[in-house]
């Protein structure tokens, strides 16, 4: 490739030079992978994916790569104009411009990778060489073709690269597997196919290291767009959109938002059977919702499209519900809708208490007839119903109030505690509830902590108001009162609970007295007086410890 001087073009000679006016210093740089991909692309466009494995051949031996396409022939003149194309296929199929890509690939191959390029077809053969090009008195080095005519016709097109070293075989392997064709070893069983879309499982064959991938969304899955691998995904699936159009001449790797766009295009017209197959493999995304207003990374819409496609077949929908009978829909809730948020929190707590029977899914699953989480929780009595205490429960509540006034006067605001109500049914998942109204200005309360909310009422589960459960009832009652210092999980709430626990340990004698009084409530209501046998003088309202005539046990 050391030609120095251009020879005149003559139709009568058997060898002539074609200057390309593409100077050596042209600022473009393609990797080995990009150069080889463009060479292979030309053969792929000419042969087509249906005939690829039968009519395309390649061989690497003794420092030489040979690529050959049977039954492909064209004039070398197509390799000269920028943008010219030998393709005559239907629009969107095997699109490309042989001359343009071939010349840039030859420039980078010869200049950057030290490969010598030869090509032959029909009755001609050419070598890619350098020639001198004079511009305004300056001699430049330009790419050129040395063309020779042959006496016989070759029914194939052959491209040869010499100087092909061992390190060049890795990008070649990636290039050959980056095109979509049925025999590609990276493709597993076919899930669904249409004229412009194919969806496969991924085979067990490892991907070549240099195969195009999406940097922020890597994995064994592959995205093919326009018959070429352009990106990746973490699931072992292959999504192919053949008529995907891209203005990116460099065919750069897809970003994650491009990957999601191709996948959604691929499932637009999918059949119910194929939709079910994909949904099974994408189970991890069933409950996914967009994380922000414009979320280009979410699977939410793709899962919704698949569910709607599945719902178009009553037969497949019935089969699906038999396979997955315990799905519960959780529609998204406006963050300002506090009552619905609290109802959802309680329903989730109920669900956790039921074990792993149910699975939560997004709203689109209502198309398959699944109920919402709240509907099933309500049906099974999981929601709490708040009511006023009855005559049997009132003495227990009075004991709790007396205990708090005696042991934790800091929790009593304005000389009174908030009313205590009762939660039914006994099987409801929450043992206690506090109704909190945020305070605009914090008031210093317990141990210097600010009161974050006003607790207007608390409620305890009805099952707690029975003998033997004073400790559990008191702990729940104190927990709900402590919410005036913060919500569950907050540092201030945790600090308040720590203080309450410490004080309870210090005043264990008082806890014991109130516990005995709690256990005897039903005996008092029946008219008997077991206090005499226990050594406690008088009725409950007269109990006092020595040195504390105020009527409540001293601590």
C-alpha positions as CSV (number, residue, x, y, z in Angstrom):
1,X,0.0,0.0,0.0
2,X,2.8,2.4,-0.9
3,X,1.5,3.9,-4.2
4,X,3.0,7.5,-4.6
5,X,1.7,8.8,-7.9
6,X,-1.7,8.7,-9.5
7,X,-2.0,7.0,-12.9
8,X,-4.5,8.3,-15.5
9,X,-7.7,6.4,-15.7
10,X,-8.1,4.7,-19.1
11,X,-10.7,2.3,-20.3
12,X,-8.2,0.5,-22.5
13,X,-5.8,-0.5,-19.7
14,X,-6.3,-3.6,-17.6
15,X,-5.1,-1.8,-14.5
16,X,-5.9,1.7,-13.4
17,X,-6.1,3.9,-10.3
18,X,-9.2,5.5,-8.9
19,X,-8.5,8.4,-6.6
20,X,-11.0,8.8,-3.7
21,X,-10.1,12.4,-2.5
22,X,-10.1,11.0,1.0
23,X,-7.0,12.3,2.7
24,X,-5.0,10.3,5.2
25,X,-5.5,13.0,7.9
26,X,-9.3,12.9,7.7
27,X,-10.4,13.2,11.4
28,X,-12.2,9.9,11.9
29,X,-11.1,7.0,14.0
30,X,-12.8,3.7,14.2
31,X,-11.9,0.8,16.4
32,X,-11.1,-2.7,15.0
33,X,-14.6,-3.7,16.0
34,X,-16.2,-0.8,14.1
35,X,-14.1,-1.4,10.9
36,X,-14.9,-5.1,10.9
37,X,-18.6,-4.5,11.6
38,X,-18.8,-2.2,8.6
39,X,-17.1,-4.7,6.3
40,X,-19.4,-7.5,7.5
41,X,-22.4,-5.1,7.3
42,X,-21.9,-4.8,3.5
43,X,-22.0,-8.6,3.1
44,X,-25.0,-8.9,5.4
45,X,-27.0,-6.2,3.5
46,X,-26.3,-8.0,0.2
47,X,-27.0,-11.5,1.4
48,X,-29.8,-11.0,3.9
49,X,-30.4,-12.7,7.2
50,X,-32.4,-15.6,5.7
51,X,-29.4,-16.8,3.6
52,X,-26.6,-15.6,5.9
53,X,-25.4,-18.8,7.3
54,X,-25.6,-20.6,3.9
55,X,-24.0,-18.0,1.7
56,X,-21.6,-16.1,3.9
57,X,-18.2,-17.7,4.8
58,X,-15.1,-16.5,6.6
59,X,-11.7,-17.9,7.3
60,X,-8.7,-16.8,9.3
61,X,-5.3,-18.4,8.5
62,X,-1.7,-17.3,8.2
63,X,-2.4,-13.7,9.1
64,X,-5.2,-13.3,6.6
65,X,-9.0,-12.8,7.1
66,X,-11.1,-13.8,4.1
67,X,-14.8,-13.0,3.9
68,X,-16.9,-14.3,1.0
69,X,-20.5,-14.0,-0.1
70,X,-21.8,-16.5,-2.7
71,X,-24.0,-15.3,-5.5
72,X,-23.2,-11.6,-4.8
73,X,-21.8,-9.5,-7.6
74,X,-21.6,-5.8,-8.4
75,X,-19.6,-3.1,-10.2
76,X,-16.6,-1.6,-8.4
77,X,-18.0,1.8,-9.4
78,X,-20.5,1.5,-6.5
79,X,-17.5,1.9,-4.1
80,X,-16.6,5.4,-5.3
81,X,-19.6,7.8,-4.7
82,X,-20.4,8.8,-1.1
83,X,-23.9,7.6,-0.2
84,X,-24.4,5.3,-3.2
85,X,-26.1,2.0,-2.5
86,X,-26.3,-1.3,-4.3
87,X,-29.3,-2.4,-2.2
88,X,-32.6,-2.9,-3.9
89,X,-34.5,-4.4,-1.0
90,X,-37.8,-3.1,0.4
91,X,-37.5,0.1,2.5
92,X,-36.3,-0.7,6.1
93,X,-34.6,-4.0,5.1
94,X,-30.8,-4.2,5.0
95,X,-30.5,-0.5,4.6
96,X,-27.0,0.9,4.1
97,X,-24.7,2.7,1.8
98,X,-21.8,0.5,0.6
99,X,-19.5,3.2,-0.8
100,X,-19.6,5.5,2.2
101,X,-18.9,3.0,5.0
102,X,-16.5,1.0,2.9
103,X,-14.2,4.0,2.3
104,X,-14.1,5.1,5.9
105,X,-13.5,1.6,7.1
106,X,-10.7,1.2,4.5
107,X,-9.1,4.4,5.7
108,X,-9.1,3.4,9.4
109,X,-8.1,-0.2,8.6
110,X,-5.1,0.9,6.5
111,X,-4.0,3.9,8.5
112,X,-4.7,2.9,12.1
113,X,-4.7,-0.9,12.1
114,X,-2.1,-1.7,9.4
115,X,-4.4,-4.0,7.5
116,X,-4.0,-4.4,3.7
117,X,-7.4,-4.6,1.9
118,X,-8.3,-6.4,-1.3
119,X,-11.7,-7.0,-2.8
120,X,-13.0,-8.8,-5.8
121,X,-16.3,-9.4,-7.6
122,X,-17.5,-10.4,-11.1
123,X,-14.6,-9.5,-13.4
124,X,-12.6,-7.0,-11.3
125,X,-10.3,-6.9,-8.3
126,X,-9.1,-3.9,-6.4
127,X,-6.5,-3.2,-3.7
128,X,-6.8,-0.2,-1.4
129,X,-3.7,2.0,-1.8
130,X,-2.4,5.4,-1.0
131,X,-1.8,8.0,-3.8
132,X,-0.7,11.6,-4.0
133,X,-3.3,14.3,-4.3
134,X,-2.2,17.9,-5.2
135,X,-4.3,20.8,-3.8
136,X,-3.2,24.4,-4.3
137,X,0.4,23.4,-4.7
138,X,0.4,21.1,-1.6
139,X,0.8,17.3,-2.1
140,X,-1.5,15.3,0.2
141,X,-1.7,11.6,0.8
142,X,-5.1,10.2,-0.3
143,X,-6.9,6.9,-0.3
144,X,-7.3,5.2,-3.7
145,X,-8.3,2.0,-5.4
146,X,-5.9,0.1,-7.7
147,X,-8.4,-1.7,-10.0
148,X,-7.5,-4.7,-12.2
149,X,-9.8,-6.4,-14.7
150,X,-10.0,-10.2,-14.9
151,X,-10.7,-12.5,-17.8
152,X,-13.2,-14.6,-16.0
153,X,-16.4,-13.9,-14.0
154,X,-16.5,-14.7,-10.3
155,X,-20.1,-15.4,-9.0
156,X,-19.1,-14.3,-5.5
157,X,-17.7,-11.2,-3.7
158,X,-14.6,-11.6,-1.6
159,X,-12.9,-9.3,0.8
160,X,-9.4,-10.1,2.2
161,X,-7.5,-8.4,5.1
162,X,-3.8,-9.3,5.4
163,X,-1.8,-8.4,8.5
164,X,-4.7,-9.9,10.6
165,X,-3.1,-10.8,14.0
166,X,-4.3,-13.1,16.9
167,X,-5.6,-10.1,18.8
168,X,-7.9,-9.2,15.9
169,X,-9.9,-12.4,16.2
170,X,-11.7,-11.3,19.4
171,X,-13.4,-8.3,17.8
172,X,-14.2,-10.4,14.7
173,X,-16.1,-13.0,16.8
174,X,-18.1,-10.2,18.5
175,X,-18.9,-8.6,15.1
176,X,-20.1,-11.9,13.6
177,X,-22.4,-12.5,16.6
178,X,-23.7,-8.9,16.6
179,X,-25.9,-9.4,13.5
180,X,-29.4,-10.9,13.8
181,X,-29.8,-14.3,12.0
182,X,-31.6,-17.5,13.1
183,X,-28.3,-19.4,13.6
184,X,-26.7,-16.8,15.8
185,X,-25.4,-18.9,18.8
186,X,-26.5,-16.2,21.3
187,X,-30.2,-16.7,20.4
188,X,-32.2,-19.2,22.5
189,X,-35.7,-20.5,21.8
190,X,-38.0,-18.2,20.0
191,X,-40.8,-16.7,22.1
192,X,-42.6,-14.7,19.5
193,X,-42.0,-13.3,16.0
194,X,-43.7,-11.0,13.5
195,X,-42.5,-9.4,10.3
196,X,-40.6,-6.7,12.1
197,X,-40.0,-8.1,15.6
198,X,-38.5,-11.2,17.2
199,X,-38.2,-12.1,20.9
200,X,-36.0,-14.9,22.0
201,X,-34.7,-16.4,25.2
202,X,-31.0,-16.0,25.6
203,X,-28.9,-19.1,24.9
204,X,-26.3,-20.4,27.4
205,X,-23.5,-19.3,25.1
206,X,-21.5,-16.5,26.8
207,X,-21.6,-13.1,25.1
208,X,-18.3,-12.0,23.5
209,X,-16.6,-9.4,25.6
210,X,-16.7,-6.8,22.9
211,X,-20.4,-7.3,22.0
212,X,-22.2,-3.9,22.3
213,X,-23.7,-3.4,25.7
214,X,-25.4,-0.7,27.7
215,X,-23.0,0.6,30.3
216,X,-25.5,1.4,33.0
217,X,-27.8,-1.6,32.3
218,X,-25.5,-4.6,31.7
219,X,-26.4,-8.3,31.7
220,X,-26.8,-11.3,29.5
221,X,-29.8,-9.9,27.6
222,X,-29.3,-8.4,24.2
223,X,-31.1,-5.6,22.2
224,X,-31.0,-5.9,18.4
225,X,-32.2,-2.8,16.5
226,X,-32.0,-2.7,12.7
227,X,-30.6,-6.3,12.7
228,X,-27.6,-5.3,14.9
229,X,-26.8,-5.7,18.6
230,X,-26.9,-2.2,20.1
231,X,-27.5,-2.7,23.8
232,X,-28.0,-5.0,26.8
233,X,-30.4,-5.7,29.7
234,X,-30.1,-7.8,32.9
235,X,-32.7,-10.4,32.0
236,X,-31.8,-13.4,29.8
237,X,-34.0,-12.3,26.9
238,X,-33.3,-11.0,23.4
239,X,-35.5,-8.2,21.9
240,X,-35.2,-7.5,18.2
241,X,-36.9,-4.7,16.3
242,X,-35.8,-5.0,12.7
243,X,-37.3,-1.8,11.3
244,X,-35.9,0.4,14.1
245,X,-34.6,3.5,12.4
246,X,-31.6,5.4,13.7
247,X,-29.8,8.5,12.4
248,X,-26.6,7.4,14.2
249,X,-24.1,6.5,11.5
250,X,-21.6,5.3,14.1
251,X,-24.2,2.9,15.5
252,X,-23.1,3.7,19.1
253,X,-24.3,1.5,22.0
254,X,-27.7,2.3,23.3
255,X,-28.4,4.0,26.6
256,X,-30.8,2.5,29.0
257,X,-33.7,4.8,27.8
258,X,-33.1,3.5,24.2
259,X,-33.2,-0.1,25.5
260,X,-36.6,0.5,27.2
261,X,-37.9,2.2,24.0
262,X,-36.9,-0.8,21.8
263,X,-38.5,-3.3,24.3
264,X,-41.8,-1.4,24.3
265,X,-41.8,-1.3,20.5
266,X,-41.2,-5.1,20.5
267,X,-44.2,-5.9,22.7
268,X,-46.7,-3.5,21.0
269,X,-48.5,-6.2,19.0
270,X,-47.5,-9.3,21.0
271,X,-49.9,-12.2,21.2
272,X,-51.5,-13.2,24.5
273,X,-49.5,-16.5,24.7
274,X,-46.2,-14.7,24.2
275,X,-47.2,-11.9,26.6
276,X,-47.8,-14.5,29.3
277,X,-44.4,-16.1,28.6
278,X,-42.7,-12.7,28.9
279,X,-44.6,-11.8,32.1
280,X,-43.3,-14.9,33.8
281,X,-39.8,-14.0,33.0
282,X,-40.2,-10.4,34.2
283,X,-41.9,-11.1,37.5
284,X,-39.5,-8.8,39.4
285,X,-41.2,-5.8,37.6
286,X,-44.8,-6.6,38.3
287,X,-45.2,-4.0,41.0
288,X,-43.0,-1.3,39.3
289,X,-44.3,2.2,39.1
290,X,-42.5,5.3,37.6
291,X,-40.3,6.9,40.2
292,X,-40.8,10.4,38.8
293,X,-43.0,12.2,36.3
294,X,-40.8,11.5,33.3
295,X,-39.2,8.1,34.1
296,X,-37.5,6.7,31.0
297,X,-36.1,3.7,32.8
298,X,-39.3,2.1,34.2
299,X,-40.8,-1.2,33.2
300,X,-44.2,-0.1,34.3
301,X,-45.6,0.7,30.9
302,X,-44.1,-2.5,29.4
303,X,-45.6,-4.7,32.1
304,X,-48.9,-2.9,31.5
305,X,-48.8,-3.5,27.8
306,X,-48.1,-7.2,28.4
307,X,-51.0,-7.6,30.8
308,X,-53.4,-5.9,28.4
309,X,-52.2,-8.2,25.6
310,X,-52.7,-11.2,27.8
311,X,-56.2,-10.0,28.8
312,X,-57.4,-10.1,25.2
313,X,-57.7,-13.9,25.4
314,X,-60.2,-15.2,27.9
315,X,-58.6,-18.6,27.7
316,X,-55.1,-17.4,28.4
317,X,-56.4,-15.1,31.2
318,X,-58.1,-18.1,32.9
319,X,-55.0,-20.2,32.6
320,X,-53.0,-17.3,34.1
321,X,-55.3,-16.8,37.1
322,X,-55.1,-20.6,37.9
323,X,-51.3,-20.4,37.7
324,X,-51.1,-17.2,39.9
325,X,-54.3,-17.1,42.0
326,X,-52.9,-14.9,44.8
327,X,-52.0,-11.6,43.1
328,X,-53.3,-8.4,44.7
329,X,-53.5,-5.1,42.9
330,X,-52.1,-2.0,44.6
331,X,-53.1,1.2,42.6
332,X,-50.9,4.1,43.1
333,X,-52.0,6.6,45.8
334,X,-51.6,10.4,45.8
335,X,-49.2,11.3,48.5
336,X,-51.6,14.0,49.8
337,X,-54.4,11.5,50.3
338,X,-53.5,10.7,54.0
339,X,-56.6,8.5,54.7
340,X,-55.8,6.2,51.8
341,X,-52.2,6.1,52.6
342,X,-53.0,5.0,56.2
343,X,-55.4,2.4,54.9
344,X,-52.7,1.1,52.5
345,X,-50.2,0.9,55.4
346,X,-52.6,-1.1,57.5
347,X,-53.5,-3.4,54.6
348,X,-49.7,-4.0,54.0
349,X,-49.3,-4.8,57.7
350,X,-52.2,-7.3,57.5
351,X,-50.6,-8.8,54.4
352,X,-47.3,-9.4,56.2
353,X,-49.1,-11.2,59.0
354,X,-50.5,-13.6,56.4
355,X,-47.1,-14.9,55.3
356,X,-46.1,-15.3,51.7
357,X,-49.4,-16.3,50.2
358,X,-50.0,-13.1,48.3
359,X,-48.0,-11.1,45.8
360,X,-48.5,-7.4,45.1
361,X,-48.8,-6.2,41.4
362,X,-49.5,-3.0,39.6
363,X,-52.8,-1.6,38.6
364,X,-52.8,-3.1,35.0
365,X,-53.5,-6.5,36.5
366,X,-57.1,-5.5,37.2
367,X,-57.6,-6.3,33.4
368,X,-57.1,-9.9,34.4
369,X,-59.8,-9.7,37.2
370,X,-57.5,-9.5,40.2
371,X,-58.9,-7.7,43.3
372,X,-57.0,-4.9,45.2
373,X,-55.1,-5.4,48.4
374,X,-57.6,-3.2,50.2
375,X,-60.6,-5.3,49.0
376,X,-59.1,-8.6,50.2
377,X,-58.0,-7.1,53.5
378,X,-61.5,-5.7,54.1
379,X,-63.1,-9.0,53.0
380,X,-61.0,-11.0,55.5
381,X,-61.5,-8.5,58.4
382,X,-58.0,-7.2,58.4
383,X,-59.0,-3.5,58.7
384,X,-59.4,-1.9,62.1
385,X,-62.8,-0.4,63.1
386,X,-62.5,2.3,65.8
387,X,-65.3,2.5,68.3
388,X,-65.8,3.9,71.8
389,X,-65.1,1.8,74.8
390,X,-68.0,-0.1,76.4
391,X,-68.8,-0.5,80.1
392,X,-66.6,-3.6,80.4
393,X,-63.5,-2.0,78.8
394,X,-63.8,1.4,80.6
395,X,-62.2,0.3,83.9
396,X,-59.2,-1.1,82.1
397,X,-58.7,2.2,80.2
398,X,-58.9,4.1,83.6
399,X,-56.1,1.9,85.0
400,X,-53.9,2.7,82.0
401,X,-54.6,6.5,82.4
402,X,-53.8,6.3,86.2
403,X,-50.6,4.4,85.5
404,X,-49.4,7.0,82.9
405,X,-50.3,9.9,85.2
406,X,-48.4,8.3,88.0
407,X,-45.3,7.1,86.1
408,X,-45.1,9.5,83.1
409,X,-46.7,12.8,83.9
410,X,-44.7,14.3,81.1
411,X,-46.9,12.5,78.6
412,X,-50.0,14.2,80.0
413,X,-50.7,17.6,78.4
414,X,-53.2,20.1,79.8
415,X,-54.1,17.9,82.8
416,X,-55.6,15.3,80.6
417,X,-54.7,12.4,78.4
418,X,-56.2,11.9,75.0
419,X,-59.4,9.7,74.9
420,X,-58.7,6.0,74.4
421,X,-60.9,4.1,72.0
422,X,-61.1,0.4,71.0
423,X,-60.1,-1.4,67.8
424,X,-62.2,-4.2,66.4
425,X,-62.1,-6.9,65.3
426,X,-59.7,-8.7,67.7
427,X,-58.0,-10.3,64.6
428,X,-57.0,-6.9,63.1
429,X,-53.3,-6.5,62.5
430,X,-52.8,-3.3,64.4
431,X,-52.7,-3.4,68.2
432,X,-52.7,0.3,68.6
433,X,-53.5,3.5,66.6
434,X,-52.8,7.1,67.3
435,X,-54.6,10.0,65.5
436,X,-52.0,12.7,65.1
437,X,-52.3,16.3,63.9
438,X,-48.9,17.9,63.0
439,X,-48.0,20.9,65.1
440,X,-46.7,24.0,63.3
441,X,-44.5,25.0,66.2
442,X,-42.9,22.4,68.3
443,X,-43.3,22.6,72.1
444,X,-40.6,21.3,74.3
445,X,-41.8,18.2,76.1
446,X,-40.3,15.0,77.3
447,X,-36.6,15.3,78.2
448,X,-36.3,18.4,76.1
449,X,-37.7,16.8,73.0
450,X,-40.1,18.8,70.9
451,X,-43.7,17.7,70.5
452,X,-44.1,17.2,66.7
453,X,-47.8,16.3,66.7
454,X,-51.0,16.5,68.8
455,X,-52.4,13.1,69.6
456,X,-56.2,13.7,69.6
457,X,-57.1,10.1,70.5
458,X,-55.5,6.6,70.7
459,X,-57.1,3.2,70.2
460,X,-56.1,-0.2,71.5
461,X,-57.2,-3.6,70.2
462,X,-60.2,-5.0,72.1
463,X,-58.4,-8.2,72.9
464,X,-55.9,-6.3,75.1
465,X,-58.6,-5.5,77.6
466,X,-58.5,-8.8,79.4
467,X,-56.7,-10.0,82.6
468,X,-53.1,-11.0,82.2
469,X,-52.4,-8.4,79.4
470,X,-51.5,-5.3,81.4
471,X,-47.9,-5.2,80.3
472,X,-48.9,-5.6,76.6
473,X,-51.6,-3.0,76.9
474,X,-49.4,-0.5,78.7
475,X,-46.6,-0.9,76.2
476,X,-49.0,-0.3,73.3
477,X,-50.6,2.6,75.0
478,X,-47.3,4.3,75.7
479,X,-46.1,3.6,72.2
480,X,-49.1,5.5,70.7
481,X,-48.8,8.4,73.2
482,X,-45.1,8.7,72.2
483,X,-46.1,9.5,68.6
484,X,-46.5,13.1,69.8
485,X,-42.7,13.2,69.5
486,X,-42.5,11.7,65.9
487,X,-43.5,9.0,63.5
488,X,-42.4,5.4,63.4
489,X,-38.8,5.1,62.5
490,X,-37.9,8.7,63.4
491,X,-35.0,9.4,65.7
492,X,-37.1,11.5,68.1
493,X,-39.7,8.7,68.4
494,X,-37.0,6.2,69.1
495,X,-35.6,8.4,71.7
496,X,-38.9,8.8,73.4
497,X,-39.5,5.0,73.5
498,X,-36.0,4.6,75.0
499,X,-36.9,7.0,77.8
500,X,-40.2,5.3,78.5
501,X,-38.6,1.9,78.6
502,X,-35.9,3.2,81.1
503,X,-38.6,4.8,83.3
504,X,-40.7,1.6,83.3
505,X,-37.7,-0.4,84.5
506,X,-37.0,2.1,87.3
507,X,-40.6,2.0,88.5
508,X,-41.2,-1.7,88.3
509,X,-42.9,-1.7,91.7
510,X,-45.6,0.7,90.4
511,X,-46.0,-1.5,87.2
512,X,-46.6,-4.5,89.5
513,X,-49.3,-2.7,91.5
514,X,-51.2,-1.6,88.5
515,X,-50.9,-5.0,86.9
516,X,-52.5,-6.6,90.0
517,X,-55.3,-4.0,89.9
518,X,-55.8,-4.8,86.1
519,X,-56.1,-8.5,86.7
520,X,-58.8,-7.9,89.4
521,X,-61.1,-5.6,87.4
522,X,-63.6,-8.3,86.4
523,X,-63.7,-9.6,90.0
524,X,-64.8,-6.2,91.2
525,X,-67.5,-5.9,88.6
526,X,-68.9,-9.3,89.7
527,X,-69.2,-8.0,93.3
528,X,-66.5,-10.1,95.0
529,X,-63.5,-8.5,96.6
530,X,-60.3,-10.6,96.0
531,X,-58.2,-7.6,97.2
532,X,-58.5,-8.7,100.8
533,X,-56.8,-12.0,100.0
534,X,-54.0,-10.2,98.1
535,X,-53.4,-7.8,101.0
536,X,-54.4,-4.7,99.1
537,X,-56.6,-2.5,101.4
538,X,-59.9,-1.1,100.1
539,X,-61.3,-0.6,96.6
540,X,-59.1,0.6,93.7
541,X,-59.8,4.3,94.1
542,X,-58.4,4.1,97.7
543,X,-55.0,2.5,96.8
544,X,-52.1,4.6,97.9
545,X,-48.5,3.9,98.9
546,X,-47.1,5.0,102.3
547,X,-46.1,8.6,102.2
548,X,-48.2,9.3,99.0
549,X,-51.8,10.4,100.1
550,X,-52.6,11.6,96.7
551,X,-54.3,8.4,95.7
552,X,-51.8,6.9,93.2
553,X,-48.8,4.7,93.8
554,X,-45.5,6.5,94.4
555,X,-42.6,5.5,92.2
